[in-house]
Amino acid sequence: MKDFVDGTAFKSEQGNRARKLFAAVVLAALDDAISDDKKYGNGPEQIARWARSRDGREVLSCAGIDPNERVVSGLMEFVAKGVRTSVALSREESERRNAAAQAEAA
């Protein structure tokens, strides 16, 4: 019984690692699309084309993201904002957005 529990825990941990790896690939694709948008102005179209492709759908699924049109439009909006993923995920950016939302509400 103990071996079964250990094996299940190991498989779950491996699955979480794989999901994080694919999520990192999605973040890299977003950064590439943002840099394309700054250079050529076609970033949202690039990320939409990638997300709708077979490889993009597979990567999104492996990252735990349902590859539907709502997700594609969300990715396009994120790229259109032009904020790098490392900045968008930082604590300072989160605090800045919360402060702006509170100031707007007041």
Residue pairs with C-beta under 8 A, 6 or more apart in sequence:
18 62
19 62
19 63
19 64
22 59
22 60
22 62
22 63
22 64
23 63
23 64
23 65
25 59
25 63
26 59
26 60
26 63
26 65
27 85
29 47
29 50
29 56
29 59
30 47
30 75
30 78
30 79
30 85
31 84
31 85
31 86
32 46
33 43
33 44
33 46
33 47
33 50
33 75
33 79
34 43
34 79
34 82
34 83
34 84
34 85
35 43
36 42
36 43
36 46
37 43
37 44
37 46
37 79
37 80
37 82
38 82
43 79
43 80
43 82
44 76
44 77
44 79
44 80
45 76
46 79
47 72
47 75
47 76
47 79
48 72
48 75
48 76
50 56
51 57
51 60
51 67
51 71
51 72
51 75
52 72
56 67
57 67
60 66
60 67
60 71
61 67
65 71
78 88
83 93
87 93
